[in-house]
Amino acid sequence: MKLILSIDPVRFPLTGIGRYTWELARQLQHHPQLTELRFFCGRSFASDLPVAREQAGSTHALKRWVQQNPWASEAYRRLMPRLKARALKGHEDALFHGPNFFLPPFAGKRVATFHDLSPFTWPQCNTPQRIRYLQKELLNTIQCADALITDSEFVRRELADYFSWPLERIHVVPLASGAGFRPHSAAALMPLLKQYDLAPGGYALFVGTIEPRKNIVALLDAYAMLPLDLRQRWPLILAGYQGWCSEAIYRRIHLAQQQGWARYLGYVPAEHLPGLFAGARLFAFPSLYEGFGLPVLEAMASGVPVVCSDSSSLPELVGKAALCSPAEDISALHQNLRRGLEDEDWRAQAISAGMQNADTYSWSRCADETIAVYRRVLGSG
């Protein structure tokens, strides 16, 4: 079996989709059912799997400018597929996998991973020009894909209902947490946490892109309802790359920082995340909409109790291992946060159940199940 895998998402900032692409690529490099694996990036083949840079370069700044400029964005949308098609010509005997929604013109078989439907169901959480670009490109994927992969059963059914796509051509392949996400001793955590002026077990944590869909303002409002001594003992630490439409969120974070019970770390390098997770007393993730919820899985694998919303795919992911409440119910979120910080009996049960749950996910399983999708598309599975 010959495969061409797009590695466009492996870039700064390495968000969940970038991490998925990198981990899948790493597993597929050694998979016995592949006779040939080639990586495709931009408009050409790559000689090797890159490691995402931890700092923005000039190309990242250009990319952000193109996304914010409607004329440049449309020109890019029209030109880039033609350049990709030219580079892919003559490789039609391979299957092409786009792990980040997008598929170029290609005469061979094509598979795409749809992580969520937020460009259609939550358009208010991004800029109008970015939404127009995504909707056009994702509709193109829907029209030309031979099969689709989703991270969760929730998105599989949402995708089928929204686009009237046959369920039998949509396949659930769950993600996983990296090997570094595991419990760490306090002594092992100290060198890293000292860099951020944090102590093991001394903070609650949120990790995710700073954007409206993550419901961060509601988290801050709920945390503000906790007694002051709890907020000072376990301040709320937020980490993540700046997303779209985030100005109001940053104003709210700044207010909480002035009051002395919250702190924003900005974008945290990937190698620091396992320690940051493992050092938290509680992980909070009240997102309005998720296609999977990778940070929640990483927290459970790290032995950290989780408080999250009951929206979209999250109940499917956490089972009974987390405290869940409606995303917009700030009072219920406040109560869950307090219990998650103070109730030692629940915390012990949540840690055990969360780690057992996380153990059922692995990147090797993700690769095997992805290969099974390829085989079905090629008629050999």
N, C-alpha and C positions, 0 to 999 in steps of 0.2 A: 504494500500500500504506500503510495506517494502522497505527501502532505505538504501544502504551503500554509504556514501559519503567520498571520499578521501580528507583528510585535509593536505596532504603533503606540499602544498604551504604556509601554515600558519607557517612561520618561518622567521628568520632574513636572509636577509633584506625583510621587508614586501613590496614587489613591487605591481603593479596593480593586478596581478593574485592572489597573496596572499590575498589582500584586498577583491577581488571578492569572493574568496572561503570563507573567514571569514564572510562576510556580508550575503552571500547566506546561509551558515550553520546556522547563527543566526536566519534568517527568517524561515528556514525550521524546526527549533526546535519546533516552535509553530504552524505549519501549520496543519489545521484540516484534510487534506486529507492523511496525513501520519499516519499509525498505529504504525510504528516503524522506528526510525532513529538511525543508528549506524555510528560512525566516524571511519575511517580506516587511520592509519598513519604508514608509513614504512612497516613493515610486521606483524602488529598486530592491534587489535581494541583499540581505545582510550576510556577512561572512560568519558571524557568531552571535550568540545571544548577549545583548548588552546588559549592563547593570545601570539602573536609573541614577542619574546624578542627583545629589542632594541640594544643589543650588541651581537657581534659574540661570540659563544662558541667554544669549541673544536670540536664539530661535524661539525660546519660550515667550519672550517679550513680543516678538513678531506675531506669534500665534494668538496671544491675547488681543493684540491690536486688530488682527483679522476678524476674530470672533466678535469684536465690539463694533466693527464697521460694516454696515449692511451691504455696501457695494463690494468691498473686498471679500466678504464672506460668500456672497453669491458667485463672484468670479472664481474663488477657490473651489466652491462646490461644483462648478461646471468644468473647470480645467483639470483638477486632480484626477477624477476618474479616467479621463482620456490618457493621462500619463501613466497611470497604473495599468490600464488595459494594454498599452504598448509594451510595458515591461513584462507582462504576464503572457504575452502571445508566444505560442509554442510550448506551453507547459500544461496543456489541457488534459494530459493524462494523469495529473495530480488533482487532489481535492483541495479546495481553498477554504480555510476557516478564519472568519473574522470574529475575534473574541470580544469586540467592542461595538456590537450592533451593525457596523458598516460592511458592505460588500461591494467590491469594484466590478466593472464589466469583466466577465470571464466566461469562456466557453465550456469550462469543465464544471464539475459538481461543486456546489457551494453550501456551506453551513455557517450560520451566524449565532452568536450568543446574545440573547436579549436579557439584560440584567434587570430591567424594570420598564414601566411604561410612563415614567414621569414626564417626558416631553409632551405627552398627550393628556395625562390625567392630572398633572400638577404644573401646567404651563406658567402659572403666576410665580413660580419659584426660580425663574431664569429670565434673561433679557429677551425681548421680543425677537430680535434678529437671531439670537442663538436658538430659540424655539423654532423659528421658521426653518433654519438650516437643519436641525435635528429631525423635524417632522418630515421634511422632504426626503432626507437620506434614509430614514427608517422605513418610510413607505416604499422606497426603492428596494430595500432589503426584503420586506414582506413579499414583494412581487416576484423576486428572482431567487429566493433561497430554496434549496431542495429540502432543508430541514432546519429547525430552530432549536436551540438549547436555552433553557432557563435555569436559574439558580434555585428556584423553589416551585412547589406545586401551585402556590398562590399566583405567581406570575404566569405559569403555564396556562392556567384557566383564564386569567385575566386577558392574556394575549389571544387565546382562542375566541373568547367572547367579543373582545373589542374589534378584532379584524376578521371574524368568521373564518379563522384558520382551523383545519382539522386537527383535533387533539393528538391523533396518532403520528403526526409529523412534528410534534413539539415534545422535547425530551428533557426531563429534569435531571440535572447533574449538579449536586450541591458542591459548594466550595469547602475550604478547610482552613484551619489556622496553621501558621508555620511552626516548625519544631521549637523555636525559641519561646513560644508562648506556653509557659508552664510555671508552676510555683517556684519561687526563689527564696532563699533564706534572707533574713534581714541583713546579715553581713555581706552577702553577695550583692545586694541592692545598693548598699551605702555609697560606693564610689560614683555610680550614675546619679542617684537621687540628690547627692550633695551638689551636683552641677546645677540642679534646678531648685536648690534650697528646699528640698522636700525630705520627709522622713518615712520609712516603711510603715504602712498602715495609717498614715497621718493625713489622708486626703480622700475625697471622692473625686471621680474622674469622668470626664466626657472626652471622647476622641471622635472626630468626624469633620467633614468639610463645614466651614462656617457659612451656612445658607439657611433660608427660611424652612426648608423641608425637614431639617433636623430638629425643629421645635425648641431651639435653644433659649429663646425668651421665656417660654413656659417653664423650662427647667430652672432658669434663674428666679422666676417668680415663685415657684414652689420651694426652692432652696431658701429664699428670703423669708419664708414663713416658719422655718425652723427656729428654735430658740437660739439666741446669739451665742451662748456658750458652745452649742453643738457646731455652729458654723465656724467658730474660731478654732475649735479643737480639730475639726475635719473640714477645712476649706474646700471649695469646689474648684478643681483644676480643669481647664479646658485646653485642648490641643487640636490643631487642624489647620489646613490650608484655607486661605480666604476664598470663598466662593462668590456666587452672584447675589446681588440684592441684599448685601450683608450690612449696610450702613447702620440700620436701626439695631441690629444685633450687637454690633461693636459699641454703640452708645450704651446699651444696657449692660454689657460686660464691664465697660469703663466705670459705670456707676457702682456696680458690685465690688470692683477693685478698690474704688475710693472708700467704700464702707468696710473694707478689710477682710472680706470672707470669700473672695474669688480671685482667680488669677488666670490670665490667658498666656500660654506658652508660645503661641504661634505654631508654625509647621515644625514638627519634631522629626528628626532623621529616623529612617526605618529601623536602624540598628538600636535605637534607644527605646522603641515602643514596647518590646517585651518586658523590659525592666520597669517602665512607667506603668504598664498594666499591672504587673505582679505586685508593685508597691502600693496599689490602691486599696482602701478599705471597702469601697463600693464603686461599681461602674453604673452610670446613669445614661440612658439612651431613649428618650421619649419621642422618637422620630414619628413624624406624621405618615411617612410612607417609605418602605424599604423593599427592595427586590430580594434581599437575603438578610443583611445585617451582620457583616463580617466582624466589626468591632465587638459585637455581643459574644460571638463565638470565641474570639480571642480572649475576652475577659473570663469566660467560663473555663477555657483551657488553662488560664493563669491562676485558677483557684480563687477568683474574685466574685463575690455575689453580684447579681445583676438586678437592676430596676429598669424596666423599659415600658414602652407603650404596647397595647394589644392590637396595633394596626398592621395591616397588610401581611407580610411574611413572618413577622416576629414571633407570634404564638407557635407557628410551625417549627421554628428554630429552637425556641427555649423550652417547649413542653411545659413541665411543672417545675422547672429549675429556677424560675425568676418570678419576681413580683411584677405583675402587669396591670395597667389601668388604661382607660381611654386617653388618647393623646392630648385631648383638650381639657381634661378634667384635672385642673391644677391642684384642687384640694386632695384628690385621691393620690396624685403623684407626690404631694407633700407627705401624706401619711405613709406611703411606701418608702420614701427616702428616709424618714425617721426610723421606721422599722428596720430598714436595711442597714442603718448605721448602729442601732442600739440593741436589737433583738438577737442575742448570741445564739439561742437555740435555732432560730430560723437561719441565721448566717451559716451555722455548721451544716445544716441540711442542704442549703443552697449551694455551698461550696462542693459538697460531695456529689449532689445531683448534676451540677453544672459540669464538673470534670468528667463524670460518666457519659454525659451527653456529648461533650466535645470529643471524647475518644471514638465516637462512631463516625467521625468525619476524618478524611485524610486526603492529601493531594494525590497519592497513588490511586486511591479509589476514584477520584475525580478524573484522572487520566484514563483509567480503564473504562469508565462509563462513557467518556468522550470518544474513545476508540470504538466502542460499541455503536455509537451513533454514526460514526464514519462508515462502519461496515454495513449498517442498514441502508445508508444512502447509496453505497456502491453495490448493494444487492448481494453482499457476501456474508451477511450476519442474520 
